[in-house]
């Protein structure tokens, strides 16, 4: 019974030794790692068109550049946090950063699809090890009270702003250098973090525990097969043997994952978290909304660069209002949550997001950024800002203090996995719609094509602009229809499942975490 107070005392004693400049340097190291991991989700988005041209990705397979990272990151996130508790957080932190650096270097030198996707998956593993450990290190580095609260505030600000920084940095690197530098840039930053960590961060105490490797691997492998099945269906149809085998394998592995978690002494995913209807509804809403936001960034990036002919830098600037309005939505929700509770903001946020996506379905080859893209993005972003604050609060509602890390980590994992799964479904919609549109555009192209253009088309099967723009736009519009459906499902879950009053969240005042990484 006395071990918990002793642990707290030892932790705080070690934390108080990090006074003055040492504490500032420790926070700089931790925040830099989080920034590197978070911005790598968006920094690559801006480079997607250049990556596609350089390594001959199809539009459907291009989604794996995003999914390879987010699937391993989300699937192994909770295992990474457990590793820090058992092996020592600083040791695991440094290992995760170095693995991330190695993967970034390999990805920058990639000469094929397979090499880049392998590197991106390895990046996700490194991020899953480093990110939860960096958050936990704040607790062991800074004493409880105002100093730790300020450190958490900096960490939350970095997590929220990392997406916007990644968009802008990605645009500059691609335009001024080339797409490979969105990966190479992590190498010097990561090496500096790994070198500085042993000097400025104290090692944490080790705690005995069990690694649920089987649970982590079966869930991740099952999700990979599920995502692959959808993307394969977009390319080769629903009756393709490999498509069907992928779905069958996913069902088997995910069922095995549930069995493993139910029998494990220390499961990587505590299934009892889903017993509470509010928390289960929160996870369901996050799955749907993550699908929408990942899809919006992926397809709008292709649209503004390929159809509107934006440069990578201009594309990065064009997305900055998204982060700004998300912050506005989050601020409004935070201010009025004590009065109205989270449910109204969950419903309103999802409806606004659905409205923005429905508006985006009207885009065509004659659309402009100011007239057809900016407005829908702002409406969508305002809704998402309301959602992030409400979902984070609800994920921690009625959770014992000892399980708050698992609850917030599971919500973050849902965000990554939901984004990957949702993007694969949207890619399937895109592939079907763009394929049908291509069949309509080919006769029009051939009727006007020169002999040289016909010969090139017979060799590559690719339509040139403006016919290619029509094909891409038709696919993007169809994907936004499905994304709007996801957000409407989130709204229905919020209305039907969530049952909470403002007074139910009183005990969480002062303990509300910042925005989720990648938000």
C-alpha positions in Angstrom: 0.0 0.0 0.0 2.9 2.3 0.6 4.6 1.8 -2.7 2.5 4.3 -4.7 3.4 7.3 -2.4 7.0 6.3 -2.4 7.0 6.1 -6.2 5.4 9.6 -6.4 7.9 11.0 -4.0 10.9 9.5 -5.9 9.5 10.8 -9.2 8.9 14.3 -7.9 12.3 14.4 -6.2 14.0 13.5 -9.5 11.8 16.0 -11.3 12.7 18.8 -8.9 16.4 18.3 -9.7 15.5 19.5 -13.2 15.4 23.1 -12.2 16.0 26.2 -14.2 17.9 25.8 -17.5 18.0 22.1 -17.3 14.2 21.9 -17.2 14.0 24.2 -20.3 16.5 22.0 -22.2 14.7 18.8 -21.2 11.4 20.3 -22.4 13.0 21.4 -25.7 14.3 17.8 -26.3 10.9 16.2 -25.5 8.9 18.8 -27.5 11.2 18.5 -30.5 10.7 14.8 -30.7 6.9 15.2 -30.6 7.0 17.9 -33.3 9.1 15.6 -35.5 6.7 12.7 -35.1 3.5 14.7 -35.5 4.6 16.8 -38.5 5.7 13.7 -40.4 2.0 12.8 -40.8 1.3 16.0 -42.8 4.8 17.0 -44.2 4.6 14.0 -46.6 1.1 14.9 -47.8 2.3 18.0 -49.7 5.0 15.8 -51.4 2.5 13.1 -52.6 2.2 14.4 -56.2 6.0 14.6 -56.6 6.4 11.1 -55.0 3.8 9.8 -57.3 5.7 11.1 -60.4 9.1 10.1 -59.1 8.4 6.5 -58.1 5.4 5.8 -60.5 2.7 5.2 -57.9 -0.8 4.9 -59.0 -3.2 7.2 -57.2 -4.8 4.3 -55.2 -1.4 2.8 -54.2 -0.2 6.3 -53.3 -2.4 6.2 -50.2 0.0 3.6 -48.7 2.6 6.4 -48.3 0.3 7.7 -45.6 -1.2 4.4 -44.4 2.2 2.6 -44.0 3.1 5.2 -41.4 -0.2 5.6 -39.6 -1.0 1.9 -39.4 2.2 1.0 -37.6 2.2 4.1 -35.5 -1.4 3.6 -34.3 -1.1 -0.2 -34.0 2.0 -0.1 -31.9 1.4 3.1 -29.9 0.2 1.4 -26.7 3.0 -1.2 -26.9 5.5 1.7 -27.1 4.2 3.3 -24.0 4.3 -0.1 -22.2 8.0 -0.5 -23.3 8.9 2.8 -21.7 7.4 1.8 -18.3 9.1 -1.6 -18.3 12.6 -0.8 -19.8 13.1 2.8 -18.8 11.5 5.8 -20.6 14.7 7.6 -21.6 16.3 4.5 -23.0 13.2 3.6 -25.0 12.8 7.3 -26.1 16.3 7.4 -27.5 15.8 4.0 -29.3 12.6 5.2 -30.9 14.1 8.4 -32.1 17.1 6.6 -33.6 14.8 4.1 -35.3 12.8 7.0 -36.7 16.0 8.6 -38.0 17.2 5.4 -39.7 13.8 5.0 -41.4 13.8 8.6 -42.6 17.2 8.1 -44.1 16.2 4.9 -45.9 13.0 6.6 -47.1 14.9 9.5 -48.5 17.1 7.2 -50.6 14.2 5.0 -51.7 14.2 4.1 -55.4 11.0 2.1 -55.6 7.5 1.9 -54.1 8.4 -1.0 -51.9 11.5 0.7 -50.4 9.6 3.9 -49.6 6.7 2.0 -48.0 9.0 -0.2 -46.0 10.7 2.9 -44.7 7.5 4.6 -43.9 6.3 1.6 -41.9 9.6 1.6 -40.0 9.1 5.3 -39.3 5.7 4.5 -37.8 7.3 1.9 -35.5 9.9 4.5 -34.3 7.1 7.1 -33.8 5.0 4.6 -31.8 8.0 4.0 -29.5 9.1 7.6 -29.1 5.8 9.5 -29.0 4.1 8.0 -25.9 7.4 7.8 -24.1 8.0 11.6 -24.7 4.6 12.4 -23.1 5.3 10.2 -20.1 8.8 11.7 -19.7 7.2 15.1 -18.8 5.7 13.4 -15.6 9.1 12.1 -14.5 11.1 15.3 -15.5 8.9 18.1 -14.1 7.5 18.3 -10.5 3.7 18.2 -10.1 2.1 21.6 -10.1 2.5 24.7 -12.3 5.8 23.7 -13.8 4.4 20.3 -15.0 1.2 22.0 -16.2 3.3 24.5 -18.3 5.2 21.6 -19.8 2.0 19.8 -20.7 0.8 23.0 -22.3 3.9 23.3 -24.5 3.5 19.6 -25.4 -0.1 20.1 -26.4 0.7 23.2 -28.4 3.4 21.4 -30.3 1.0 18.5 -31.0 -1.7 20.8 -32.3 0.6 23.0 -34.3 2.7 20.2 -35.8 0.3 19.5 -38.6 0.3 23.1 -39.8 4.1 23.3 -39.5 4.4 20.1 -41.5 2.3 21.4 -44.4 4.3 24.6 -44.7 7.7 22.9 -44.2 6.8 20.2 -46.7 5.9 22.8 -49.3 9.2 24.7 -48.9 11.3 21.5 -48.9 9.6 20.1 -52.0 9.7 23.4 -53.9 13.2 24.5 -53.0 14.9 21.1 -52.9 12.9 17.9 -53.7 10.4 15.5 -52.1 13.2 13.4 -50.6 14.0 16.2 -48.1 10.7 15.8 -46.3 12.3 12.6 -45.0 16.0 13.7 -44.9 15.0 16.7 -42.7 14.3 14.3 -39.8 17.9 13.0 -39.7 19.8 16.0 -38.2 16.9 16.8 -35.9 16.6 13.3 -34.7 20.3 12.9 -34.1 20.4 16.1 -32.1 17.5 14.9 -29.9 19.2 11.5 -29.4 22.5 13.1 -28.4 20.8 15.6 -26.0 18.4 13.3 -24.3 21.0 11.5 -22.0 22.4 14.9 -20.9 19.2 16.6 -20.1 16.6 13.9 -19.3 16.8 11.7 -16.2 16.1 8.0 -16.6 12.8 6.8 -15.1 12.3 3.9 -12.7 11.5 0.6 -14.3 8.3 -1.2 -13.5 7.7 -4.9 -13.9 5.2 -5.8 -16.6 4.3 -7.9 -19.5 4.8 -7.1 -23.2 1.6 -8.0 -25.1 3.5 -8.4 -28.4 1.0 -11.0 -29.7 -1.9 -8.5 -29.3 0.0 -5.7 -30.9 1.1 -7.7 -33.9 -2.3 -9.4 -34.6 -4.1 -6.1 -34.4 -1.6 -4.3 -36.6 -1.4 -7.2 -39.2 -5.2 -7.5 -39.2 -5.6 -3.8 -40.0 -2.9 -3.9 -42.7 -4.8 -6.7 -44.4 -8.1 -5.0 -44.1 -6.7 -1.8 -45.6 -4.9 -3.7 -48.3 -8.2 -5.5 -49.2 -10.0 -2.2 -49.8 -7.1 -0.7 -51.8 -6.8 -3.9 -53.8 -10.5 -3.8 -54.5 -10.1 -0.3 -56.0 -7.5 -1.6 -58.4 -8.6 -5.2 -59.2 -12.2 -5.4 -58.2 -14.1 -7.1 -55.3 -14.0 -10.6 -56.9 -10.2 -10.6 -57.1 -8.8 -13.7 -55.2 -6.2 -11.6 -53.4 -8.8 -9.1 -52.3 -11.0 -11.8 -50.9 -8.0 -13.5 -49.2 -7.0 -10.2 -47.6 -10.4 -9.6 -46.1 -10.5 -13.2 -44.8 -7.1 -12.9 -43.3 -8.1 -9.6 -41.6 -11.2 -11.2 -40.1 -9.1 -14.2 -38.7 -6.3 -12.0 -37.3 -8.7 -9.4 -35.7 -10.8 -12.2 -34.1 -7.5 -13.7 -32.8 -6.6 -10.3 -31.4 -9.8 -10.1 -29.4 -9.2 -13.6 -28.0 -5.7 -12.7 -27.0 -6.7 -9.5 -25.3 -9.5 -11.2 -23.3 -7.0 -13.7 -22.0 -3.9 -11.5 -21.5 -2.9 -10.6 -18.0 -1.8 -7.1 -19.2 -3.5 -6.5 -22.6 -2.2 -3.9 -24.9 -5.8 -2.8 -25.6 -7.9 -3.0 -22.4 -11.2 -4.1 -23.8 -13.1 -3.2 -20.7 -12.6 0.4 -21.8 -15.4 -0.2 -24.4 -17.9 -1.3 -21.7 -18.8 2.3 -20.9 -21.2 3.5 -23.6 -19.9 7.0 -23.7 -16.3 5.9 -24.1 -17.2 3.3 -26.8 -19.2 6.0 -28.6 -16.3 8.3 -28.4 -14.0 5.8 -30.0 -16.5 5.1 -32.7 -16.8 8.9 -33.5 -13.1 9.2 -33.6 -12.8 6.3 -36.1 -15.3 8.1 -38.4 -13.9 11.6 -38.1 -10.3 10.4 -38.6 -11.3 8.8 -41.8 -12.8 12.1 -43.0 -9.8 14.3 -42.0 -7.2 12.0 -43.5 -9.2 11.7 -46.7 -9.7 15.5 -46.9 -6.0 16.2 -46.7 -5.0 13.4 -49.1 -7.5 14.2 -51.9 -7.4 18.0 -51.6 -3.6 17.8 -51.8 -3.9 16.0 -55.1 -6.6 18.3 -56.3 -5.0 21.7 -55.6 -1.6 20.6 -57.1 -2.8 18.6 -60.1 -6.0 20.4 -61.1 -5.6 23.9 -59.7 -1.8 23.7 -60.5 -0.6 25.0 -57.2 3.1 24.7 -56.4 4.0 22.6 -53.3 4.7 25.8 -51.3 1.4 27.4 -52.3 -0.4 24.2 -51.5 1.1 24.2 -48.0 0.0 27.8 -47.5 -3.4 27.0 -48.8 -4.0 24.5 -46.0 -2.9 26.8 -43.1 -6.4 28.1 -42.5 -7.4 24.5 -41.5 -5.2 24.6 -38.4 -6.2 28.1 -37.5 -9.9 27.4 -37.6 -9.5 24.1 -35.8 -7.9 26.2 -33.0 -10.9 28.5 -33.1 -13.4 25.6 -32.9 -11.4 24.1 -30.0 -11.4 27.4 -28.2 -15.2 27.8 -28.5 -15.8 24.2 -27.3 -13.5 24.6 -24.3 -15.2 27.9 -23.3 -18.8 26.6 -23.4 -18.3 22.9 -22.4 -18.9 23.6 -18.7 -22.2 25.2 -19.6 -23.6 22.9 -22.3 -21.5 19.7 -21.9 -19.7 17.9 -24.7 -22.7 16.2 -26.5 -23.9 19.4 -28.3 -20.4 20.0 -29.6 -20.0 16.4 -30.7 -23.2 16.6 -32.7 -22.7 20.1 -34.1 -19.0 19.5 -34.9 -19.9 16.3 -36.9 -22.7 18.1 -38.7 -20.4 21.0 -39.7 -17.8 18.6 -40.9 -20.4 16.8 -43.0 -21.6 20.1 -44.4 -18.0 21.1 -45.4 -17.4 17.8 -47.1 -20.7 17.8 -48.9 -19.8 21.3 -50.2 -16.5 19.9 -51.5 -18.3 17.3 -53.6 -19.4 20.2 -55.9 -15.8 20.8 -57.0 -15.0 20.3 -60.7 -12.2 21.2 -63.1 -13.5 24.8 -63.3 -13.4 25.3 -59.5 -11.1 27.9 -57.8 -9.5 27.8 -54.4 -11.3 30.9 -53.1 -14.6 30.0 -54.6 -14.8 26.2 -54.1 -12.2 25.0 -51.7 -11.5 27.6 -48.9 -15.1 27.9 -47.7 -15.7 24.2 -47.3 -12.4 23.7 -45.6 -13.2 26.4 -43.0 -16.6 24.9 -42.2 -15.1 21.4 -41.9 -12.2 22.7 -39.7 -14.5 24.6 -37.3 -16.5 21.3 -36.7 -13.3 19.3 -36.2 -12.0 21.7 -33.6 -15.1 21.3 -31.6 -14.8 17.5 -31.9 -11.2 17.2 -30.7 -11.8 18.9 -27.4 -15.1 17.0 -26.7 -13.7 13.6 -27.7 -10.6 14.0 -25.6 -12.7 14.9 -22.5 -15.1 12.0 -23.1 -12.3 9.5 -23.5 -11.2 10.3 -19.9 -14.7 10.4 -18.4 -15.2 7.9 -15.5 -11.7 6.5 -16.0 -9.6 5.7 -12.9 -6.4 7.7 -12.6 -4.2 4.7 -13.1 -5.9 4.1 -16.5 -5.9 7.6 -18.0 -2.8 6.9 -20.0 -4.4 3.8 -21.6 -7.7 5.7 -22.3 -6.0 8.7 -24.0 -3.5 6.4 -25.8 -6.4 4.2 -27.1 -8.1 7.3 -28.5 -5.0 8.3 -30.3 -4.6 4.8 -31.7 -8.2 5.0 -32.9 -7.4 8.2 -34.7 -4.5 6.7 -36.6 -6.1 3.4 -37.3 -9.4 5.0 -38.2 -7.7 7.4 -40.6 -5.9 4.5 -42.3 -9.0 2.4 -42.7 -11.2 5.3 -43.7 -8.6 6.5 -46.3 -8.5 3.0 -47.8 -12.3 3.0 -48.2 -12.2 6.5 -49.7 -9.5 5.3 -52.1 -11.8 2.5 -53.2 -14.6 5.0 -53.9 -12.1 7.2 -55.8 -10.8 4.2 -57.9 -14.3 3.2 -58.9 -15.5 6.7 -59.8 -12.3 7.7 -61.6 -12.2 4.4 -63.5 -15.8 5.0 -64.8 -15.0 8.6 -65.7 -11.8 7.5 -67.6 -14.0 5.2 -69.8 -16.1 8.3 -70.7 -13.1 10.5 -71.3 -11.1 8.2 -73.5 -13.3 8.5 -76.7 -13.3 12.3 -76.3 -9.5 12.3 -76.0 -8.9 9.9 -79.0 -11.2 12.0 -81.2 -8.9 15.1 -80.7 -5.5 13.4 -80.1 -2.6 13.7 -82.5 -0.8 10.5 -83.6 2.0 11.1 -81.1 -0.5 11.5 -78.3 -2.4 8.3 -79.3 0.9 6.4 -79.4 1.8 7.6 -75.9 -1.6 6.7 -74.6 -1.4 3.2 -76.0 1.9 2.7 -74.2 1.0 4.2 -70.8 -2.8 4.1 -70.6 -2.6 7.6 -69.0 -4.7 10.5 -70.2 -3.1 13.9 -70.4 -4.7 17.1 -69.1 -7.4 18.3 -69.3 -8.9 14.8 -69.6 -6.9 13.5 -66.7 -8.2 16.5 -64.6 -11.7 15.4 -65.3 -10.9 11.8 -64.2 -9.2 13.0 -61.0 -11.9 15.4 -60.1 -14.7 12.8 -60.5 -12.8 10.4 -58.2 -12.1 13.1 -55.6 -15.8 14.2 -55.6 -16.9 10.6 -55.0 -14.4 10.2 -52.2 -15.8 13.3 -50.5 -19.3 11.9 -50.7 -18.2 8.9 -48.7 -16.2 11.1 -46.2 -19.4 13.1 -45.6 -21.2 9.8 -44.9 -18.5 9.0 -42.3 -19.1 12.3 -40.5 -22.9 11.8 -40.6 -22.4 8.4 -38.9 -20.4 10.2 -36.3 -23.2 12.6 -35.7 -25.7 9.8 -35.3 -23.4 8.0 -32.8 -23.2 11.3 -30.8 -27.0 11.7 -30.8 -27.9 8.1 -30.0 -25.0 6.7 -27.9 -23.5 9.6 -25.9 -25.4 10.3 -22.7 -23.6 12.8 -20.5 -24.5 16.0 -18.6 -22.2 19.0 -17.9 -22.1 18.1 -14.2 -20.8 14.6 -15.1 -17.5 16.2 -16.2 -16.9 18.4 -13.2 -14.2 16.2 -11.8 -12.1 16.5 -14.9 -11.6 20.2 -14.5 -7.9 21.0 -14.6 -7.0 17.5 -15.9 -8.2 18.0 -19.5 -5.4 17.0 -21.9 -4.4 19.0 -24.9 -5.3 18.2 -28.5 -4.4 14.8 -29.8 -1.1 14.4 -31.7 -1.8 15.0 -35.4 -5.0 16.9 -34.7 
